[in-house]
Amino acid sequence: MHYRFPNEPGWCHGKIKNAGYRLTIPRRAILQVLNNSRSHMSAEEIYLEVHKMYPAIGLTTVYRTLEMLVRMGLVSKFDFGDKRARYELAEGPGSKGHHHHLVCTKCGRIIDYKDFIDEEQELINKTEKGLSKKFNFEIHNHIIHFYGVCESCREKGL
């Protein structure tokens, strides 16, 4: 049986092939779910969405594929303190680009934050440069999460 996926993630075929892997049906389906997602999905949530398109997939395949995609840098893996890994595309058409996260410790809401002001960008650049020099370490990327309470939870008195 041949599966067709709308908005197929052809943008990553070369990267996957160059890394010595094939772009299999489960991998295509997982990348499509992540490409279409507007949230930070857990492996279980990804599995449930992929299963609708490709019922033969198993949860173990989803976990293995996600770890492979994270190692390749195509997918980002996050821990927001809820004891569940969350995933999103790191690059490609569905990618949100470089951003930070605001995480509500009451309701679990995650806000993507990428409209940095000049002072923030200068501070981050200065911090990266200082850390690189201090530890003789070449920095390629960073992840920043801010934890607190969102406006909605504060209004509810939580």
Steps between C-alpha positions, in 0.01 A plus 500: 500500500633846411433777748470857382544784741382853425779752556755219489827601668721475192722781631684255726543206263859596411603547862360165603655321200837671554496379862467142373127457567197450278193723508261220594122527530508531882772768483306694237183480709674616819664793321166597348327499840776717645491727194126557544511534880461833675585359843783316673386141462594201713597171334162358598314791338710461186426127498124561522510742203727279289287195579204671328701520174704184538329246732787249476737724699600409855585730788854357515555603137389853584744519794791363293425729207473807720837424663658455155352831379622677816854362449490626141388847612172489305288488817546671837424320825397695810432430865264757649490339845186292446693169476418468128738569215351742247601532135486755221666545162841664524507589130283477191185679388311422824787612722436794731857623466718578798287586800481474878218369717289645780363209705211543744567287807128497590318400179793379289441748219805554281544829318748522213695821524708626208442872462824586678591863560851625423608500866401134541689399188807695613490331844469153349784567252719639780421199722580252222826679419602509868420133557682401181812684612486392867460129422668491156167366372348550154129574551266402215162558659321564828163430660341736751186431702344753736275352771225693674125552510302614194254788504198269489610302808583820690151638424349175634710537815699185436 
